[in-house]
């Protein structure tokens, strides 16, 4: 990885354990495109999972930062007003959700500009934050990635998974919040939570890791991370809260029986129904806030 110029941020409010984030996207849209079906309308499970998650957050008195995928706004522009009504923060997840290793930086910049513009129009406010699709910061050109975010006037990013994953991850990146310096200024990075165990970073930030880890072990590792002064930046997806099994009806029987599809189906559905209970427990055990609330507590909101 190309070296980045980073500067750690000291956490002033020690009562904050971490950040609660939601990657808001339609699993069916993304998977159908992977199987060659092109753009699709938002599916019924998209809203069903989102409604279940919003109910859980309201029941817990909890707000989250929602990284909204732009392509969902074509069919569901009312999502943004629903989220704002719940006191949630709106940030961008880009427009098309294409892994950035497969895009030029110019294509990424255009996608980001479209997404930020759409959210700004809907909210009437500056978009502060961003998360890359699949945490896919290009490993051979991370500085260009951060410079592009700065060019769009974003204040923070939360795309770094600081471990060596197969599809994503920057293992040499700091584990704690920091500023990334660039030619056009700087941007704050909130890395996804990991903890050191037996000398190796263990991902505990969300997604499949949350589905697979039993609640007692997840909470033990999170407490371990807090002792290591790691901010618990966590994430879930709205579709993970759909009470129905995730399944694509539009794919052909041959595609659905293929090894690739069966692996995807297993990965996305395995222990998924455990997630609502795990999130409720986690929210009782730790104080999680939105990215914006954390920035306010640090006196960093609006800092350039």
Beta strands, then each sheet from edge to edge (+ up, - down):
strand 1: 6-8
strand 2: 18-24
strand 3: 65-68
strand 4: 89-92
strand 5: 129-130
strand 6: 156-157
strand 7: 178-182
strand 8: 185-189
strand 9: 194-197
strand 10: 200-203
strand 11: 232-237
strand 12: 288-289
sheet 1: 1+ 7- 8+ 6+ 5+
sheet 2: 4+ 3+ 2+ 11+
sheet 3: 4+ 3+ 2+ 12+
sheet 4: 9+ 10-
end
